[in-house]
Amino acid sequence: MRRVLLIDDSPEDREMIVQALRSDRETRHDITEAASAQEGLSLLHGDYAFDLIVLDYRLPDMEAPEFIQRFLGNDRVPKLPILVLTGSLEGGLPIQGAMRSGVQEFLSKSQVSPALLSRLTANAIERHKLVRRLDASEKAASSARQREETARRAAEEARSAAERADRAKTQFLALISHELRTPLTAIVGFADILKDDPTNKDASHMLSMMADSGNHLAELLNDLIDMAKVEAGSIDVEPASFDPVALLKSTCELMSMRAAEKGLRLESNIDESLPDLVWSDPVRLRQIVINLLGNAIKFTSQGVVSIVARPSDTANQLEIRVADTGPGVPEDVRDTLFTPFVQGGKGGGSRREGIGLGLAISKRLAQLMGGDLLLESTSTEGTVFRLELSFPAATATGGPPPGFAPNEVVSNDGPPDLTGRRLLVAEDTRANQFLIRKLLEPTSAEVILVENGLDAVRAVSDGETPALVLMDMLMPRMDGYEAALELRKHRYFGPVVALTAATTASDHDRCRKSGCDEVLTKPIDTSEFYQTLRRLLNA
């Protein structure tokens, strides 16, 4: 059964075509008639399924080429074979354009006969099948070419990305090498001088610069660790209840000394209407503010650095602006100012300073604390950064439980009196052994020093009962984790303090699960070291 859609406005011509098709003895025809192009299009878009379209060239509402274009839509080949009927072929073929658009056969009405029409309809159907296969093949080839092009572009992009990564790595290593070697040059150089001449008249000044260089190295390592946490999505924000005015004022007092060293004034305006207690991360807030003020001081050679802190117009929000009178942020780095390892400018002179991590870390911390860090304005007359933070009062929903109070700051940062107390120190690095001995000398504690975890366990097993154990976590023979576990197995119940260069929360959790009571991070903060001893030994 061959289903045919016959579209012709002449009833007589339709009858002629119907009779010719039904005279075919080999193929039966189911013929649907339409008197206009629009009616034919409606039937094609309906539920009817046809095998062939027989189309009159000239119809009252449109001619065959327009009909074919509408039927084609976005296709290159019509979904059905089309045989076009025309009144005359005189003057050339009137449907050459239509033929190129997908017409399979054409026939003059004066030539219609059952045999010819049967042969042409069969040819049209077979030719349409061939054209459809060719079109599918071309589409497949085109799709393959597109896939190849896509793969080529992906490979090119991967190569470019690898080259960019390689350049970035080279730049990073060069930058880190410079930043490490600069303070190390001072530390090693001054150490050699003082080793040969301990009474050098500039000894005090050299020791001070060695300490500054060491602090710079510690800050660099902390920034690198924080940036690694940011990239891994594991940076810690630990909310607590604290007095925001006291924290900001103490931070400004600390940074005012750094500003004074450069001959700058640090002006602060901390709004006293801020809540007495808020629920946020005081350590991270202090870190961000120190970074902003430190940058402002670094990049300002003369004038004023100022900080203004006030409640935002948005409820439970803090707004801090840090401004300077420096040369401004260069235009070529403004768009990448918060990108890691991109330096923001020149520090009041001709060379760039730092490794470009502070602002990237600070922005991420601000976002983790429910806010953001933005470059508000910059010009040759100065720069303004705006810090916005979520700052709910401590009694707000989600804050600490009723009666929570912030940790009291221990005002006595000096060494505690540990006279008569015995401390066991497990540390394999000679420089750290010497440092810890020197830190403990003012406490008058008796120090037992061992070089690995196994010797620490043996000392306790042999009858030593130290008041406290200071345990390096990475040592030969037996590390601090295993040693702390063994000490607990040997029923040592005194405090164990982990000394570790690892800074992540998971690392500290591992120390505590091993049996340590406290964790101190290297490089050792002297004040924190003494406070920990005082707290654990009630000294």
C-alpha positions as CSV (number, residue, x, y, z in Angstrom):
1,M,0.0,0.0,0.0
2,R,1.4,3.4,-1.1
3,R,0.0,6.4,0.8
4,V,-0.1,9.5,-1.4
5,L,-0.9,13.1,-0.6
6,L,-2.3,14.8,-3.8
7,I,-2.3,18.6,-3.6
8,D,-4.0,20.3,-6.6
9,D,-6.6,23.0,-6.8
10,S,-8.3,21.6,-9.9
11,P,-10.9,18.8,-9.2
12,E,-10.5,17.6,-12.8
13,D,-6.7,17.3,-12.5
14,R,-7.0,15.6,-9.2
15,E,-9.5,13.1,-10.7
16,M,-7.1,12.5,-13.6
17,I,-4.2,11.7,-11.2
18,V,-6.3,9.5,-9.0
19,Q,-7.4,7.4,-11.9
20,A,-3.9,7.1,-13.2
21,L,-2.5,5.9,-9.8
22,R,-5.3,3.5,-9.3
23,S,-4.7,1.9,-12.7
24,D,-1.4,0.6,-11.4
25,R,-1.9,-3.2,-11.1
26,E,1.2,-3.8,-9.0
27,T,0.8,-1.2,-6.3
28,R,-2.4,-0.2,-4.4
29,H,-2.6,3.5,-3.6
30,D,-4.3,5.2,-0.6
31,I,-4.8,8.7,-1.8
32,T,-5.6,11.8,0.3
33,E,-6.6,14.9,-1.6
34,A,-6.0,18.6,-0.7
35,A,-7.2,21.6,-2.7
36,S,-4.6,24.1,-1.4
37,A,-1.1,24.3,-0.3
38,Q,-2.1,25.3,3.2
39,E,-4.5,22.3,3.5
40,G,-1.7,20.1,2.3
41,L,0.7,21.4,4.9
42,S,-1.9,20.9,7.6
43,L,-2.3,17.3,6.6
44,L,1.5,16.8,6.6
45,H,1.7,18.2,10.2
46,G,-1.2,16.1,11.4
47,D,-1.5,12.4,12.2
48,Y,-1.4,11.2,8.6
49,A,1.6,9.2,7.4
50,F,2.4,9.5,3.7
51,D,4.9,7.8,1.4
52,L,4.7,10.4,-1.4
53,I,3.6,13.9,-2.2
54,V,2.2,14.8,-5.6
55,L,2.2,18.6,-5.8
56,D,0.8,21.0,-8.4
57,Y,3.3,23.7,-9.2
58,R,0.8,26.6,-9.2
59,L,-1.7,26.7,-6.4
60,P,-4.0,29.6,-5.4
61,D,-2.3,30.3,-2.1
62,M,1.4,29.6,-2.9
63,E,3.6,28.0,-5.6
64,A,5.6,24.8,-5.2
65,P,8.9,26.4,-4.3
66,E,7.4,28.2,-1.3
67,F,5.5,25.1,-0.3
68,I,8.7,23.0,-0.4
69,Q,10.6,25.6,1.7
70,R,7.9,25.5,4.4
71,F,7.8,21.8,4.3
72,L,11.6,21.5,4.5
73,G,12.0,23.8,7.5
74,N,15.6,23.4,8.8
75,D,16.1,20.1,6.9
76,R,18.3,19.8,3.8
77,V,16.2,17.0,2.4
78,P,12.4,16.7,2.7
79,K,11.1,14.0,4.9
80,L,9.0,12.6,1.9
81,P,9.6,12.3,-1.8
82,I,7.9,15.0,-3.9
83,L,6.7,14.7,-7.5
84,V,5.7,18.1,-9.0
85,L,3.1,18.5,-11.7
86,T,3.2,21.5,-14.0
87,G,0.9,22.6,-16.7
88,S,3.7,23.1,-19.3
89,L,7.4,22.7,-19.7
90,E,7.7,25.4,-22.3
91,G,10.3,28.1,-21.6
92,G,12.5,25.7,-19.5
93,L,12.0,23.9,-16.3
94,P,10.1,26.2,-13.9
95,I,11.1,24.2,-10.8
96,Q,14.9,24.0,-11.1
97,G,15.3,25.7,-7.8
98,A,12.8,23.4,-6.2
99,M,14.6,20.4,-7.7
100,R,17.8,21.6,-5.8
101,S,15.6,21.9,-2.7
102,G,14.6,18.3,-2.7
103,V,12.0,17.5,-5.5
104,Q,12.7,14.0,-6.8
105,E,10.6,14.1,-10.0
106,F,8.5,16.4,-12.2
107,L,5.9,15.8,-14.8
108,S,3.8,17.8,-17.2
109,K,0.1,17.2,-16.7
110,S,-0.3,16.7,-20.4
111,Q,2.0,13.7,-20.2
112,V,0.3,11.9,-17.4
113,S,-0.4,8.2,-18.1
114,P,-0.8,5.3,-15.8
115,A,2.4,3.7,-16.9
116,L,4.5,6.9,-16.8
117,L,3.0,8.0,-13.5
118,S,3.6,4.6,-11.9
119,R,7.3,4.6,-13.0
120,L,7.9,8.2,-11.9
121,T,6.4,7.7,-8.4
122,A,8.5,4.6,-7.9
123,N,11.6,6.5,-9.1
124,A,10.8,9.4,-6.8
125,I,10.5,7.1,-3.8
126,E,13.8,5.3,-4.6
127,R,15.6,8.5,-5.4
128,H,14.4,10.0,-2.1
129,K,15.8,7.0,-0.2
130,L,19.1,7.4,-1.9
131,V,19.2,11.2,-1.2
132,R,18.3,10.6,2.4
133,R,21.1,8.0,2.8
134,L,23.6,10.4,1.2
135,D,22.4,13.2,3.5
136,A,22.8,11.0,6.5
137,S,26.3,10.1,5.4
138,E,27.3,13.7,4.9
139,K,25.9,14.6,8.3
140,A,27.9,11.8,9.9
141,A,31.0,12.9,8.1
142,S,30.3,16.5,9.1
143,S,29.7,15.4,12.7
144,A,33.0,13.4,12.6
145,R,34.8,16.5,11.3
146,Q,33.3,18.6,14.1
147,R,34.3,16.0,16.7
148,E,37.8,16.0,15.3
149,E,37.9,19.8,15.3
150,T,36.5,19.8,18.9
151,A,39.2,17.3,19.9
152,R,41.8,19.4,18.2
153,R,40.7,22.5,20.0
154,A,40.5,20.7,23.3
155,A,44.0,19.4,22.8
156,E,45.2,22.9,21.8
157,E,43.5,24.3,24.9
158,A,45.0,21.6,27.1
159,R,48.5,22.3,25.6
160,S,48.0,26.0,26.2
161,A,46.8,25.4,29.7
162,A,49.8,23.1,30.4
163,E,52.1,25.9,29.1
164,R,50.3,28.5,31.3
165,A,50.6,26.2,34.3
166,D,54.3,25.6,33.5
167,R,54.9,29.3,33.3
168,A,52.9,29.9,36.5
169,K,54.9,27.2,38.2
170,T,58.2,28.7,37.1
171,Q,57.0,32.2,38.1
172,F,55.8,30.8,41.5
173,L,59.1,29.0,42.1
174,A,61.1,32.0,41.2
175,L,58.9,34.2,43.5
176,I,59.0,31.7,46.4
177,S,62.8,31.3,46.0
178,H,63.3,35.0,46.2
179,E,61.0,35.4,49.2
180,L,62.7,32.5,51.0
181,R,66.3,33.5,50.1
182,T,65.9,37.1,51.1
183,P,65.2,36.6,54.9
184,L,67.5,33.5,54.9
185,T,70.3,35.6,53.6
186,A,69.9,37.9,56.6
187,I,69.5,35.0,59.1
188,V,72.5,33.0,57.8
189,G,74.7,36.0,57.2
190,F,74.2,37.6,60.6
191,A,74.5,34.2,62.3
192,D,77.9,33.6,60.7
193,I,79.0,37.1,61.8
194,L,77.8,36.6,65.4
195,K,79.4,33.1,65.5
196,D,82.8,34.6,64.7
197,D,82.3,37.7,66.7
198,P,79.6,37.3,69.5
199,T,80.4,40.7,71.0
200,N,80.1,42.7,67.7
201,K,78.9,46.2,68.5
202,D,75.9,45.7,66.1
203,A,74.9,42.3,67.7
204,S,71.6,43.6,69.1
205,H,70.6,45.1,65.8
206,M,71.6,42.0,63.9
207,L,69.6,39.8,66.3
208,S,66.6,42.0,65.8
209,M,66.8,41.7,62.1
210,M,67.3,37.9,62.4
211,A,64.1,37.8,64.4
212,D,62.2,39.9,61.9
213,S,63.4,37.7,59.0
214,G,62.3,34.6,60.9
215,N,58.9,36.1,61.5
216,H,58.7,36.9,57.8
217,L,59.5,33.3,56.9
218,A,56.8,32.1,59.4
219,E,54.2,34.5,57.8
220,L,55.2,33.3,54.4
221,L,54.7,29.6,55.4
222,N,51.4,30.4,57.1
223,D,50.2,32.2,53.9
224,L,51.2,29.2,51.7
225,I,49.4,26.8,54.0
226,D,46.3,28.9,54.1
227,M,46.3,29.2,50.4
228,A,46.6,25.4,50.0
229,K,43.6,25.1,52.4
230,V,41.7,27.6,50.3
231,E,42.4,25.7,47.1
232,A,41.4,22.4,48.8
233,G,38.3,24.0,50.3
234,S,39.3,23.1,53.8
235,I,40.3,26.4,55.3
236,D,38.9,26.6,58.9
237,V,36.5,29.3,60.2
238,E,35.8,28.8,63.9
239,P,33.1,31.2,65.3
240,A,33.4,32.3,68.9
241,S,32.0,35.1,71.0
242,F,34.3,38.1,71.4
243,D,34.3,41.9,71.9
244,P,34.8,43.4,68.4
245,V,35.8,46.9,69.6
246,A,38.5,45.5,71.8
247,L,39.8,43.2,69.1
248,L,40.0,46.0,66.5
249,K,41.5,48.5,68.8
250,S,44.3,46.1,69.9
251,T,45.0,45.2,66.3
252,C,45.3,48.9,65.4
253,E,47.6,49.4,68.4
254,L,49.8,46.6,67.1
255,M,49.9,48.0,63.5
256,S,50.4,51.6,64.6
257,M,53.9,50.6,65.7
258,R,54.7,49.2,62.2
259,A,53.3,52.4,60.7
260,A,55.4,54.6,63.0
261,E,58.5,52.7,61.8
262,K,57.8,54.1,58.3
263,G,57.0,57.6,59.6
264,L,53.3,57.1,58.9
265,R,50.2,57.9,61.0
266,L,47.6,55.2,61.6
267,E,44.2,56.7,62.3
268,S,41.5,54.5,63.6
269,N,37.8,55.2,64.0
270,I,36.1,52.2,65.7
271,D,32.4,52.8,66.2
272,E,31.6,52.2,69.9
273,S,28.0,51.3,68.9
274,L,29.2,47.9,67.7
275,P,27.7,45.1,69.9
276,D,29.6,44.2,73.1
277,L,29.8,40.6,72.0
278,V,29.5,39.2,68.5
279,W,29.6,35.6,67.1
280,S,32.3,35.3,64.4
281,D,35.8,34.1,64.0
282,P,38.1,36.6,65.9
283,V,41.3,34.9,64.6
284,R,40.3,35.3,61.0
285,L,39.0,38.8,61.5
286,R,42.3,39.9,63.0
287,Q,44.2,38.1,60.2
288,I,42.2,40.0,57.5
289,V,42.6,43.4,59.2
290,I,46.3,42.9,59.8
291,N,46.7,42.0,56.1
292,L,44.8,45.1,54.9
293,L,46.6,47.4,57.3
294,G,49.9,45.8,56.5
295,N,49.4,46.2,52.8
296,A,48.4,49.9,53.3
297,I,51.5,50.5,55.3
298,K,53.7,48.6,52.9
299,F,52.5,50.5,49.8
300,T,52.5,54.0,51.4
301,S,55.7,55.9,51.6
302,Q,54.2,59.0,53.3
303,G,51.0,60.3,54.6
304,V,48.2,58.5,56.5
305,V,46.7,55.0,56.8
306,S,43.2,54.9,58.3
307,I,40.7,52.3,59.3
308,V,37.0,52.9,59.9
309,A,34.8,50.2,61.4
310,R,31.0,50.6,61.9
311,P,27.8,48.7,61.7
312,S,26.6,48.3,58.2
313,D,23.2,49.5,57.0
314,T,22.4,45.9,56.6
315,A,21.4,44.2,59.8
316,N,24.0,42.1,61.6
317,Q,26.8,43.3,59.2
318,L,30.1,44.9,59.9
319,E,31.7,47.3,57.5
320,I,35.4,48.1,57.7
321,R,37.2,50.5,55.3
322,V,41.0,50.7,55.2
323,A,42.4,53.6,53.2
324,D,45.9,54.8,52.5
325,T,47.6,57.7,50.7
326,G,49.8,55.5,48.5
327,P,50.3,55.6,44.8
328,G,47.2,53.4,44.1
329,V,46.8,50.0,42.6
330,P,48.3,49.7,39.0
331,E,45.7,49.4,36.4
332,D,47.2,46.3,34.9
333,V,46.7,44.3,38.1
334,R,43.3,45.6,39.3
335,D,41.4,42.7,37.6
336,T,43.7,40.1,39.2
337,L,44.2,41.8,42.5
338,F,42.6,38.9,44.5
339,T,44.2,36.2,42.4
340,P,46.9,34.1,44.3
341,F,50.5,35.0,43.6
342,V,49.7,38.3,41.8
343,Q,51.5,41.2,43.5
344,G,49.4,44.3,44.0
345,G,51.9,47.0,43.4
346,K,55.2,48.4,44.4
347,G,56.0,49.0,48.0
348,G,56.7,52.6,48.1
349,G,59.8,52.1,46.0
350,S,60.7,50.4,42.8
351,R,60.3,46.7,43.6
352,R,57.3,44.6,44.2
353,E,57.0,43.0,47.7
354,G,55.4,39.8,49.0
355,I,54.1,36.8,47.0
356,G,50.6,38.0,46.4
357,L,48.7,35.7,48.8
358,G,47.3,38.0,51.5
359,L,44.4,39.5,49.5
360,A,43.4,36.2,47.9
361,I,43.3,34.5,51.3
362,S,41.5,37.5,53.0
363,K,38.8,37.6,50.3
364,R,38.1,33.9,50.7
365,L,38.0,34.2,54.5
366,A,35.6,37.1,54.2
367,Q,33.3,35.1,52.0
368,L,33.4,32.1,54.4
369,M,32.5,34.6,57.2
370,G,29.4,35.7,55.3
371,G,30.8,38.8,53.6
372,D,33.3,39.9,51.0
373,L,36.4,42.0,50.4
374,L,36.3,44.6,47.7
375,L,38.6,47.2,46.1
376,E,36.3,50.2,46.6
377,S,38.5,52.9,44.9
378,T,42.0,53.5,43.9
379,S,43.9,56.5,42.3
380,T,47.2,58.1,42.4
381,E,46.1,59.7,45.7
382,G,45.4,56.5,47.5
383,T,43.4,53.3,47.8
384,V,40.3,52.1,49.8
385,F,39.4,48.5,50.5
386,R,36.0,47.7,51.9
387,L,35.5,44.6,54.1
388,E,32.0,43.4,54.8
389,L,31.3,40.6,57.3
390,S,28.3,38.9,58.8
391,F,28.4,40.0,62.4
392,P,25.5,38.8,64.5
393,A,25.3,39.6,68.2
394,A,26.3,36.7,70.4
395,T,22.8,36.3,71.7
396,A,21.3,36.0,68.1
397,T,19.9,32.7,66.8
398,G,22.7,30.4,66.0
399,G,25.1,32.1,68.4
400,P,26.5,30.6,71.6
401,P,24.3,29.2,74.3
402,P,23.1,31.5,77.1
403,G,25.8,32.3,79.6
404,F,28.6,31.8,77.0
405,A,31.5,34.2,77.7
406,P,34.5,34.8,75.5
407,N,37.8,33.3,76.5
408,E,39.7,35.5,78.9
409,V,43.0,36.7,77.6
410,V,45.9,35.7,79.9
411,S,47.7,38.9,80.5
412,N,50.9,37.2,81.8
413,D,52.7,36.0,78.7
414,G,56.0,35.4,80.6
415,P,57.5,32.1,81.6
416,P,55.6,30.3,84.5
417,D,57.5,29.2,87.6
418,L,58.0,25.4,87.2
419,T,60.5,25.0,90.0
420,G,60.7,21.3,91.1
421,R,58.7,20.2,88.0
422,R,60.3,17.6,85.6
423,L,59.5,17.9,81.9
424,L,60.2,15.3,79.3
425,V,61.1,16.7,75.8
426,A,61.1,14.3,72.8
427,E,62.7,16.2,69.8
428,D,65.1,14.9,67.2
429,T,66.3,18.2,65.7
430,R,69.3,19.7,67.5
431,A,68.3,23.3,66.8
432,N,64.8,22.7,68.2
433,Q,66.3,20.9,71.2
434,F,68.4,23.9,72.0
435,L,65.5,26.3,71.4
436,I,63.2,24.4,73.8
437,R,65.9,24.2,76.4
438,K,66.4,28.0,76.2
439,L,62.6,28.6,76.4
440,L,62.4,26.4,79.5
441,E,65.4,27.8,81.3
442,P,63.5,30.8,82.8
443,T,60.8,28.4,84.2
444,S,63.4,26.6,86.4
445,A,62.0,23.2,85.3
446,E,64.1,20.1,85.2
447,V,64.4,19.0,81.5
448,I,64.8,15.4,80.4
449,L,65.7,15.3,76.7
450,V,65.3,12.3,74.3
451,E,65.7,12.2,70.6
452,N,62.8,9.9,69.5
453,G,59.5,8.5,70.6
454,L,60.8,5.1,71.6
455,D,63.3,6.7,74.1
456,A,60.4,8.8,75.5
457,V,58.3,5.6,76.1
458,R,61.4,3.9,77.6
459,A,62.0,6.8,80.0
460,V,58.5,6.6,81.4
461,S,58.7,2.8,81.5
462,D,61.9,3.0,83.5
463,G,60.2,5.0,86.2
464,E,60.3,8.6,85.1
465,T,57.1,10.4,85.9
466,P,57.4,13.8,84.2
467,A,54.9,16.5,85.0
468,L,54.4,17.1,81.3
469,V,55.7,15.7,78.0
470,L,56.6,17.9,75.0
471,M,56.4,15.6,72.0
472,D,57.6,16.3,68.4
473,M,55.2,14.3,66.1
474,L,57.7,13.4,63.4
475,M,60.8,11.6,64.7
476,P,62.9,8.5,63.7
477,R,62.4,5.0,65.2
478,M,59.0,5.9,66.7
479,D,57.0,9.0,65.8
480,G,55.1,11.2,68.2
481,Y,51.7,9.7,67.3
482,E,52.7,6.1,68.2
483,A,54.7,7.3,71.2
484,A,51.7,9.2,72.7
485,L,49.6,6.1,72.3
486,E,52.2,4.0,74.0
487,L,52.5,6.4,76.9
488,R,48.8,6.1,77.5
489,K,49.1,2.3,77.4
490,H,51.8,2.6,80.0
491,R,49.3,4.5,82.2
492,Y,51.0,7.8,81.9
493,F,48.2,10.3,82.7
494,G,50.1,13.6,82.7
495,P,49.6,16.1,79.9
496,V,51.2,15.5,76.5
497,V,51.7,18.5,74.3
498,A,52.2,17.9,70.5
499,L,54.8,19.9,68.7
500,T,54.1,19.9,65.0
501,A,54.5,21.8,61.8
502,A,51.2,20.5,60.5
503,T,48.5,23.1,60.7
504,T,45.2,21.5,59.4
505,A,42.3,20.7,61.7
506,S,42.6,17.0,60.7
507,D,46.3,16.9,61.7
508,H,45.5,18.4,65.1
509,D,42.6,15.9,65.5
510,R,45.0,13.1,64.8
511,C,47.4,14.4,67.5
512,R,44.5,14.5,70.0
513,K,43.2,11.0,69.1
514,S,46.8,9.8,69.7
515,G,46.5,11.0,73.3
516,C,47.9,14.5,73.2
517,D,46.1,17.1,75.3
518,E,47.3,20.2,73.4
519,V,48.8,21.0,70.0
520,L,51.4,23.7,69.5
521,T,52.3,24.6,65.9
522,K,55.9,25.2,64.8
523,P,57.4,27.8,64.7
524,I,56.7,28.0,68.4
525,D,55.0,31.1,69.6
526,T,56.7,31.9,72.8
527,S,53.6,33.5,74.4
528,E,51.4,30.6,73.5
529,F,54.1,28.1,74.7
530,Y,54.2,29.6,78.1
531,Q,50.4,30.0,78.4
532,T,50.0,26.3,77.5
533,L,52.5,25.2,80.2
534,R,50.8,27.5,82.7
535,R,47.3,26.2,82.0
536,L,48.2,22.5,81.9
537,L,50.4,22.6,85.0
538,N,48.3,25.2,86.9
539,A,51.4,27.2,87.4
